[in-house]
């Protein structure tokens, strides 16, 4: 989705001023408040941008003002509920003597000028794989409903209406990910806290995972402005305490060093007071970020999978066929996340394929054509 450069630049100014407790300049006449609001909302940064909007001496468009204020109140309410739920769930896990480690957003949210301004979709908690069933029971007893269709090889998703989402992770990265081997034994690197059974990571490992998680999203379908806000806020808060030599060595092990350095440069250019100029590579990354939303481009995962197959030497036609076959015959890691019983009998994978498609044929026969058309209409945008 194309975004007007003046709209994106003004949104970045609002975010930058909110981080530095400054008053932004007046909105350019050729930019509408509705455009700025929708872009902020699409990237889940509307709460932080509102911190700057509320400082402006002149009132904004009344209709947008009302909509933005209403959303802001909802986000504050969501924040309060998330904090309460996280406290409750970690307490229940501790009572059950289940080691646990909240991950991702919880590390960076307290570092923002107003914690609620760091919007958060999920509560992410890592638990040992052997405790997954007991943790599942705790979630269900706490009023959550499991979303079987959203379960993957490394996490199970739950919802509690109206807007609470919980992800219980048994691994820090999907089993099919190139990052899986690096994070497979993460429990050997955790750091105990003052709270029994509650663990964390060192600041360096928190930051490395933040970059690794961003790279995973970026390479799959893209990632939004919020990821670069997190990078800037974390670095700005902890820069004098971080062991950069260790971080860079680990980034090289993960094979994401180049991505990380480009992402850091982009974050500094967007949000620091100095605003260093962008390299060609960082500018290309910026354009790709603005073509999507919080979690990237709508069809970005498909685009990048197809692009990856083509980069392995396949023709576009052959790559599309291979991709379609991956949809028809999902990998063991993919299916075992959705069907835990498969883990006990991996040799039954072909029978799960047959059973899965018999179900589709008799209950959703249009899915086959839908998936074929999905693969056929993929556009490839090379952002590397």
C-alpha positions in Angstrom: 0.0 0.0 0.0 1.5 3.3 -1.1 1.8 6.0 1.6 2.3 9.7 0.9 5.8 10.6 2.0 4.6 13.8 3.7 2.1 11.8 5.7 4.7 9.3 6.9 7.2 12.0 7.6 4.7 13.9 9.8 3.7 10.8 11.7 7.4 10.1 12.4 7.8 13.7 13.7 4.8 13.1 16.1 6.4 9.9 17.4 9.9 11.5 17.6 8.5 14.4 19.6 6.6 12.1 21.9 9.8 10.3 22.8 11.7 13.5 23.4 9.0 15.4 25.2 8.9 18.1 22.5 6.1 19.9 20.8 5.8 19.0 17.1 5.5 21.5 14.3 2.1 22.3 12.7 0.7 19.7 10.3 1.5 20.5 6.6 -1.6 21.9 4.9 -1.5 19.2 2.2 -1.6 16.4 4.8 -5.0 15.5 6.3 -5.4 14.5 10.0 -7.4 11.5 8.8 -4.4 10.2 6.8 -2.1 10.6 9.8 -4.5 8.9 12.2 -5.1 6.0 9.9 -1.4 5.4 9.3 -0.7 5.6 13.0 -3.6 3.2 13.7 -2.4 0.8 10.9 1.1 0.6 12.6 -0.2 0.4 16.2 1.5 3.7 17.2 -1.6 5.8 17.6 -1.4 6.0 21.4 2.2 7.3 21.2 1.4 9.8 18.4 -1.5 11.1 20.4 1.0 12.2 23.1 2.3 14.8 20.6 -1.1 15.6 19.0 -2.4 16.6 22.4 0.4 19.1 22.8 -0.5 21.1 19.7 -1.7 24.6 20.4 -4.4 24.5 17.7 -7.2 21.9 17.7 -7.2 19.2 15.1 -10.1 18.1 12.8 -13.0 17.6 15.3 -14.1 14.3 13.7 -10.6 12.8 13.9 -10.1 14.2 17.3 -13.1 12.4 18.7 -12.1 9.1 16.9 -8.5 9.3 18.1 -9.5 10.2 21.7 -11.9 7.3 21.8 -9.3 4.9 20.5 -6.8 6.2 23.1 -9.3 5.5 26.0 -9.8 2.0 24.7 -6.0 1.4 24.5 -5.6 2.7 28.1 -8.3 0.2 29.2 -6.6 -2.6 27.2 -3.3 -1.8 28.9 -4.8 -1.9 32.4 -6.4 -5.3 31.6 -3.2 -6.7 30.1 -1.2 -5.7 33.1 -3.8 -7.3 35.4 -3.9 -10.5 33.4 -0.1 -10.8 33.2 0.2 -10.4 36.9 -2.6 -13.0 37.5 -1.2 -15.6 35.0 2.4 -15.4 36.3 1.1 -15.7 39.9 -0.9 -18.9 38.9 2.1 -20.3 37.0 4.3 -19.7 40.1 1.7 -21.4 42.3 1.8 -24.4 40.0 5.6 -24.3 40.2 5.9 -23.9 36.4 8.9 -21.9 35.3 7.8 -19.1 33.1 9.3 -16.0 31.3 7.2 -13.2 29.8 8.9 -12.2 26.6 8.9 -9.6 23.8 6.8 -6.5 24.6 7.0 -6.7 28.4 10.7 -5.9 28.2 10.4 -2.7 26.3 6.9 -1.4 27.3 8.1 0.1 30.7 10.8 2.1 28.9 8.3 4.3 26.9 7.4 7.7 28.3 4.0 6.4 29.0 3.9 2.5 29.2 0.3 2.3 27.8 1.5 4.2 24.7 3.4 1.1 23.7 0.5 -0.8 22.2 0.6 -4.6 22.7 -1.5 -7.2 21.0 -0.5 -10.4 22.8 0.6 -11.5 26.2 3.6 -13.8 25.4 4.8 -16.2 28.0 7.5 -18.9 27.5 7.1 -22.1 29.5 9.0 -25.4 29.3 7.5 -27.8 26.7 6.9 -30.5 29.4 4.6 -28.1 31.3 2.5 -27.1 28.3 -0.5 -29.2 29.4 -0.6 -27.9 32.9 -0.2 -24.3 31.6 -3.0 -25.0 29.1 -5.3 -26.0 32.0 -4.4 -22.8 33.9 -5.3 -20.7 30.8 -8.6 -22.5 30.3 -9.5 -22.2 34.0 -8.7 -18.5 33.8 -11.4 -17.9 31.2 -9.3 -18.2 28.0 -10.4 -20.2 25.0 -7.8 -22.0 22.9 -7.6 -21.0 19.2 -6.7 -24.3 17.6 -6.3 -22.8 14.1 -3.8 -20.3 15.4 -1.6 -22.9 17.1 1.9 -23.3 15.6 5.0 -25.4 16.2 6.2 -23.2 19.0 3.1 -21.6 20.6 -0.5 -22.0 21.5 -2.9 -19.1 21.3 -5.8 -18.2 23.5 -8.4 -15.4 23.7 -10.5 -13.9 26.4 -13.1 -11.5 25.0 -13.2 -8.7 24.3 -9.6 -8.2 23.4 -7.2 -10.2 25.5 -4.9 -12.6 23.5 -2.5 -14.9 25.3 0.3 -16.9 23.6 1.9 -19.7 25.6 5.3 -20.4 23.9 7.2 -23.7 24.3 10.0 -22.3 22.2 11.3 -18.9 21.3 11.2 -19.5 17.6 9.2 -21.8 15.2 10.7 -25.2 14.7 10.9 -24.6 11.0 12.7 -21.3 11.5 16.4 -20.8 10.9 16.5 -19.3 14.4 15.2 -22.4 16.1 18.6 -24.1 16.8 19.9 -20.9 18.4 17.0 -20.7 20.8 16.2 -24.4 21.3 18.0 -24.5 24.7 17.1 -21.0 26.0 16.3 -22.3 29.5 20.0 -22.8 29.9 20.5 -19.0 29.5 17.6 -17.6 31.5 18.2 -15.4 34.6 16.2 -15.9 37.8 14.3 -12.9 39.3 13.2 -12.1 42.8 9.9 -13.8 42.1 10.0 -17.7 42.3 9.6 -19.5 38.9 9.7 -16.1 37.1 12.7 -15.8 34.7 14.1 -13.2 32.4 17.1 -12.8 30.0 20.1 -10.5 30.3 19.6 -7.1 28.7 21.9 -8.2 25.8 19.8 -11.3 25.2 16.6 -9.4 25.4 17.8 -7.0 22.7 19.1 -9.8 20.5 15.8 -11.5 20.7 14.0 -8.3 19.9 16.1 -8.0 16.7 15.7 -11.7 15.9 12.0 -11.5 16.3 11.8 -8.4 14.1 14.0 -10.1 11.4 11.7 -13.1 11.5 8.6 -10.9 10.8 10.5 -8.8 8.2 11.7 -11.8 6.2 8.3 -13.4 6.3 5.9 -10.5 5.5 7.5 -7.3 6.8 7.1 -5.4 10.0 5.9 -2.0 11.0 7.1 1.2 12.5 6.6 -0.1 16.1 9.5 -2.6 15.8 11.9 0.3 15.0 10.4 2.3 17.9 11.2 -0.6 20.2 14.8 -0.8 18.9 15.4 2.9 19.5 13.7 3.1 22.9 15.7 0.0 24.1 19.0 1.3 22.8 18.4 4.8 24.0 17.6 3.5 27.6 20.3 0.9 27.9 23.1 1.9 25.5 25.7 2.5 28.2 25.0 -0.9 29.8 25.0 -3.2 26.8 28.0 -5.4 25.8 28.1 -4.6 22.1 30.8 -7.1 21.3 28.7 -9.9 22.7 25.6 -8.6 20.9 27.3 -8.4 17.5 28.9 -11.8 17.9 25.5 -13.4 18.7 23.9 -11.5 15.8 26.5 -13.1 13.5 25.7 -16.5 14.9 22.0 -15.9 14.1 23.1 -14.6 10.6 21.1 -11.4 11.1 23.9 -9.0 11.7 23.4 -7.0 8.5 19.6 -6.8 9.0 20.2 -5.7 12.6 22.6 -2.9 11.7 20.3 -1.6 9.0 17.3 -1.7 11.4 19.3 0.2 14.0 20.4 2.8 11.5 16.8 3.3 10.4 15.6 3.6 14.0 18.2 6.2 14.7 17.4 8.2 11.6 13.6 8.1 12.3 13.6 8.8 16.1 16.9 10.3 17.3 17.3 14.1 17.6 20.3 14.0 15.4 18.5 12.1 12.6 21.5 10.8 10.6 20.8 10.3 6.9 19.7 6.9 5.6 21.9 4.6 3.5 20.5 3.2 0.3 19.8 -0.1 2.1 18.0 1.6 5.1 16.0 3.7 2.7 14.8 0.6 0.9 13.9 -0.9 4.3 11.9 2.2 5.2 9.9 2.1 1.9 9.1 -1.6 2.6 8.0 -0.8 6.2 5.6 1.9 5.0 4.1 -0.5 2.4 2.6 -2.6 5.2 1.3 -2.3 8.7 2.2 -3.4 12.2 2.8 -7.0 11.1 3.9 -6.1 7.6 2.3 -6.6 4.2 -1.0 -8.4 3.9 0.3 -11.1 1.6 3.9 -10.6 2.6 4.4 -14.2 3.9 3.4 -15.6 0.6 5.5 -13.1 -1.3 8.6 -13.9 0.6 8.1 -17.7 0.5 7.7 -17.5 -3.3 10.7 -15.2 -3.5 12.8 -17.6 -1.4 12.0 -20.5 -3.7 12.9 -18.5 -6.8 16.2 -17.5 -5.2 17.0 -21.2 -4.9 17.0 -21.4 -8.6 13.4 -22.3 -9.4 11.6 -20.6 -12.2 8.6 -18.5 -11.2 6.2 -21.2 -12.5 8.1 -24.0 -10.7 8.2 -21.9 -7.5 4.5 -21.3 -7.5 3.9 -25.1 -8.0 6.2 -25.9 -5.1 4.5 -23.4 -2.9 1.1 -24.8 -3.7 2.3 -28.3 -2.8 3.6 -27.0 0.6 0.1 -25.8 1.3 -1.4 -29.1 0.3 1.2 -31.1 2.2 2.2 -29.1 5.3 5.4 -30.0 7.1 5.5 -32.2 10.2 6.4 -29.1 12.3 3.5 -27.2 11.0 0.9 -29.9 11.5 2.2 -31.2 14.8 1.6 -27.7 16.3 -2.0 -27.9 15.3 -2.4 -31.6 16.1 -0.4 -32.5 19.2 -1.3 -36.2 18.8 1.0 -36.3 15.7 4.0 -35.7 18.0 3.4 -39.2 19.5 3.4 -40.9 16.1 5.3 -38.8 13.4 5.1 -41.7 11.0 1.4 -41.0 10.6 2.1 -37.7 8.8 0.8 -39.0 5.4 -2.4 -40.1 7.0 -2.9 -36.7 8.6 -2.5 -35.1 5.1 -5.2 -37.4 3.7 -7.5 -36.9 6.6 -7.0 -33.1 6.5 -7.9 -32.9 2.8 -10.9 -35.3 3.2 -12.3 -32.9 5.8 -11.6 -29.9 3.5 -13.3 -31.7 0.5 -16.4 -32.5 2.4 -16.8 -29.4 4.6 -15.0 -26.6 2.6 -14.6 -27.8 -1.0 -14.0 -24.2 -2.2 -10.8 -24.1 -0.2 -8.8 -25.9 -2.8 -9.6 -23.4 -5.6 -9.1 -20.6 -3.1 -5.6 -21.7 -2.2 -4.8 -22.2 -5.9 -5.9 -18.7 -6.7 -4.0 -17.4 -3.6 -0.7 -18.8 -5.0 -1.5 -17.7 -8.6 -2.0 -14.0 -7.7 1.1 -13.5 -5.5 3.2 -10.5 -6.4 6.8 -10.6 -5.5 8.5 -7.5 -4.0 12.2 -8.0 -3.4 13.0 -5.9 -0.4 16.5 -7.2 0.3 
